[in-house]
Amino acid sequence: MSGSLISALASPKGAVLLVPAMLLVGGTLFIGQKVDPAAPQAQAAAPASAPSQPATTASAPTQPAAAPSAPSQSTAAAPEKPAGSSTFSAAQRKELDSIIKEFLLSNPDVLFDAQAVLDARMDKIQSERMAVAMKEFAGELYRPTGSPVVGNARGDVPVVEFFDYNCGFCKKAFTDVAKLIERDKKVRVILKELPILSKGSEEASRVALAAKMQGKYWEFHRAMLESQGQASEASALRVAEKLGLDMGRLRKDMASAEVKKEIDDTRQLATKMGIQGTPHFIVGDRIIPGAPENLAELLGKHVSDVRKDGCKVC
């Protein structure tokens, strides 16, 4: 349990959650702290009256009024505390640290519960942002001119996947994507080459898009995601050669402006939509980030829901 707690506190979300706890406990300490008896009183005592002068028979000449005296050191206003200085003494800060530590060690579930609430809130915010982005960039997303399309090119439900050939989760997800295409002859799968993990990822994407120009994209895509080891130009070229592609033409197409544009456009689209990892699926107007264990089930459900309820942005 202590290991899990330390990991949680070390994470950015854990740090965010710890701040309110510190403020809460700190506020309690501040309200309850006692006034230091040695501290100066808020108001200085009024000066004692001067003794009266003895009466005289002759009137003394009127004296001019004395100028007010400068305030004494004891009654002068104390300088203001510098902005940003600590409210707590060293002893109070030490006590505050001890209370927070004791509370978190005794009640770790509170922190995890709060993190779950934060996760749900962040997921909702991300979904709302994605909904706006899907509408704004619908043309690039659902009707691209250069992105590979597999399955039914005129299918009624678009399924978009952003992926990287060196992404282990993309390899894992491929089986479910392939099954969806085989079982549902009406889906239109749009594959977005998003090589973000390494130089080898971009090299493999260039080979893949060059293979598309020879009508062998899906075969190459399947072979790369089903293969073991790191994707690179060398490994991608070996796969292309096994598939019987024209290697001279392939090398020329790899360096073409068309291939470069597709990769650049996909990167820009991912940035505009806030997509930072792979795989990332968009089924109609529904999103599936990552590759959850029930990906096949989610893909099927979302396709059915979009087919039934329609897509507001496709």
Buried (B, 14 or more C-beta within 10 A) or exposed (E): EEEEBEEBBEEEBBEEBBEEBEEEBBEEBEEEEEEEEEEEEEEEEEEEEEEEEEEEEEEEEEEEEEEEEEEEEEEEEEEEEEEEEEEBEEEBBEBBEEBBEEBBEEEBEEBBEBBEEBEEEEEEEEEEEBBEBBEEBBEBBBEBEBBBBBBBEEBBBBBBBBBBBBBEBBBBBBEBBBEBBEEBEEBBBBBBBBBBBBEBBBBBBBBBBBBBBBEBBBBBBBBBBEBEEBBBBEBBBBBBEEBEBBEEEBBEBBEBEEBBEBBEBBBEBBEEBEBEBBBBBBBBBBBBBEBBEEBBEBBBEBBEBBBEEEBEBB
